[in-house]
Amino acid sequence: MRLATWNVNSIRARVDRVAAWLQRSDVDVLAVQETKCRDDQFPTERFAELGYEVAHAGLSQWNGVAVLSRVGLDDVEVGFPGQPCWAEQTEVEARALGATCGGVRVWSLYVPNGRALGDPHLDYKLDWLAALRETGARWLAQDPQAPVALCGDWNVAPTDEDVWDVAVFTDSTHVSPAERAAFAAVVDAGYADLVRPHAPGPGVYTYWDYKQLRFPRREGMRIDFVLGSPALAARVEGAFVDREERKGKGASDHAPVVVDLR
């Protein structure tokens, strides 16, 4: 099975690119983030024509997550148990969607950005990651052999080599000790980074800001991950970041991350 994750930064703006990439890349399951649309606006028919079933969770022009699968799509779950709300909202944001695809439990996750150090949104981000860690640990306690993939835009660069110059990020989110600790807690709960062993750094990134020519200058960040349970990690044959898909007109500011499983 070929599994991938991609923050597309608006599925309606990039539907042609996503469809063409799926065909070229022979991907079986794609976790999508930042679709920026409601459920009724998602271009489901376009992907159905390519043989993919679609599950999507979107409430507005913000956030939005989806799973596209051509190997089955069952037990769809919007949001994970304990997922916190933002501020005074009573409805959780569209940031997590789970589905079973070809026997693998796939979660498409869009972790809150955090905005700035000291911002309440950073507290929300840390609470969100803590809740994911707690729920993820419970999944493995209930079934240690479960093949689970936590895929998505984590908005955390867990090590210094995951950014082009850590000095640029002084007093910034994404690299703060609290965020890195929250990410590490998910790993310590039993979810390994499935990509790094096959795509070692430095210089391997998944995101490049549109501003200041970050992409041609190779000034990126590695903030998109596929974390896998032990049973899933044992099946990995290879993994890579498709940097080429960040090129050209109309590209997302993120590149797809791909994992090949036995």
N, C-alpha and C positions, 0 to 999 in steps of 0.2 A: 504494500500500500504506500502511496506517496501522499503525505500530509503536508499542508502548508498553512501559513498564517500571513495576513497582509492587512495593514491599515491602509485603506484605499483613499481616504480623505474625500469622500463623496462618491457613492456608487453610481449615482445617476450621471455625474460628470465623467466617470471613467469606465462605464459599463463596456464600451467597445474594447478598451485596453485589457480589462479583466477577462472578458470572454476570449480574446485572442491569446492571452497568456495561458489560460487554462488549456486551450487546445494545443499550444506549442509545448507546454510543460508536462502534459499527461498527468495532471494532478487528480487524485481520487477524492480528496477532502480538502476544502479550503475554509479556514476560519477567517472571517472578515470583521474588521473594526472600522469605526467612524463612518458608517454608511450615510449618516446625515439625512435620514428620511423616515417617514412613518411606514408602517407595514404595508399599507395600500399603495405606497409609492415605489416600493422595491421592484426592480425589473425582473420578477420571478420568471416570466415567460421566456426571456432571453436565455436564461441558464437552463430552463427545462428543455429547450430546443437542443441543448448540448448534452442532455442526459443527466442533469443534476437535479436532485431534490433540494428544496430550499427551506430553511427555517430562519426567520428574522425577528428581531425585537427592536423596534424603533418607535419613539414617541413624538419626535419633532425634528427640526433641522440640526439638532445636536446629538452627539454620541451615535448609538446604533450599532448592533452586532448581528452577525449572521453566520450560519454554517451551510456550506454547499457540499453535497455529497452525491457521488454516483455509485456508492457501495452500500446504500441503505441509510435511512435517517429515521431513527426511532427514539422514543422516550424523550421528547423535546422538553426542556425545562428552562423557563425564563427566570434568570436570577438564581443565585445559590443560597442555600439556607444561611440566615444571619447576615445577608448583604445589607449594609447600612444605607440609609437615605442621606441626602445632602440637606444640611441645615434643617429648616422647618418643613420640608417636603414630607408628605406621607406616602408617596409612591417612589420606589427605587428607580434610579436612572437606568436607561437601557445600556448596561455595561457588561452583562454576562448572559451567555446562552449556552446551554449544554445539549448534546445529542449523541446518541450511540450510532456510530458509523463503522460498518464492517467489523463489529465486535469491540471497537475502541470507543471509550467515553471521551468525547472531544468537547472542550470548553473554549468558546471564543470570548476573550476577556479584554476589556478596555479600561485599564486602571486610571483613576482620576489623575489629572496633571499635577495638582498641588499648587500651581500658580507661583507662589513665592514663599520664602522662609518667613514664618510668623503669620502667614495667611491662614484663616480658618479652613480653607480648602486643603491645606497640607495636613491638618489634623484629620479631615475626612479621608484623605488618601491613606494615611497610616491606619486608620480604623478599618478601612476597606480591605487593605492587605492583611491586617490581623484577622479579620473575619474569614477571609479566604484561606488563610493558613489553618485556622481552627477547623473549618469545614473540610478542607483537603486532608488534614490529618485523620479526621473521623472517617472519611471514605476509605483510607488505607487500613485503618484499624478494623473496619467492618469486613473488608476483603483485601488482604495483602497482595493477592494475585491479580487485582483489577488493573487492566491496561487503561490508564487515564492520561490524557494530554491536556495540559493547561497552556493554551496558545493565545498569543496576543501582544498588544502594545502595553507594556508594563510601566512605561514612563519612569524607569529607573535604569541608570547605568551602574551596574553592581561593582565594577572595579575601575581603577584609574585608566587602564588601557581600553576601556569601553568608550572613551571620549578622545577626541584628537589632541586636546591640551587641557588637562585637568585644572591648570591655573586660570583658565578662562572662566571656570565655573565656581570660583570662590564665592561663597555666600549665595549659592544658587540651589534651586531644587534639582532633583534627579540624581545628585551625587552626594547629598547630605548623609551623615552617619545614620540618622534615623531611617531614612528611606532604604539605604543599603541593608540595614539590619532587618527591616521588614521583608525585603526580598530574600535575604539569606534565611530567614525563618521559614519561608515556604520551601526552600531547598532542603533545609534541615528536617522538615517534616516528611521528606521522602521523595521530593520531586527534583530530579536531576536536569541540568541544562543539557538537552540532547544535541545541541548544535556545536557548542564550543570545541569538543574533542575533534570534530571534523573540519572546523573552520577556525583555527587558532589565530589570535591576534598577535601584535597590535595591527591596527588599520582595517579591521573587519567591522563594518558598521551596518546599521539597518535604517538609519534616519539621517537626512541632511536637510537643514532648513533651506527654504527657498531664498532667503535673504543672503546678501554678501557673498554670493558665488560659493556657498559652502560645498556644493557637490563637486564642481570641477577642482576645487582646492583640496578635496578629500578630507574636509573638516566635518566629520560625522559623529554619530553616537550609536551605540548598540543598545537599543531599548526594547526591541521586539524579540520575543523568546518562545520556544516550545519547551516547556518543562514536563518531564514524564515520570510516571510512577516506575518503581523497579521493574515490574513486569513489562512495561513498554520500553524502558531503556535497554533491556536485554535484546530487543528486536531491532535496534537501530543498525542499519547498514551504511548509512551515509547521511550527510546534511550539508547545506550550503545556503548562503545569502545570494539571491539573484540580483546583483548590483546593476545589471544591464537594464532592468525594468525601471530603474530610477531615471534613466536617460530619456531625452526626447520631449517633444511638445505634449503638454497635458499629463505629465507624470505625477503620481503621488509623491509626497515628500518622504515616504517610506518605501522600502524594497521588500518583496516577498521573502519569507524564510521557509525553507523546504527541508523536510525530513523523510528519508526513505526507510520503510519498515519491512522486515521479513514477514 
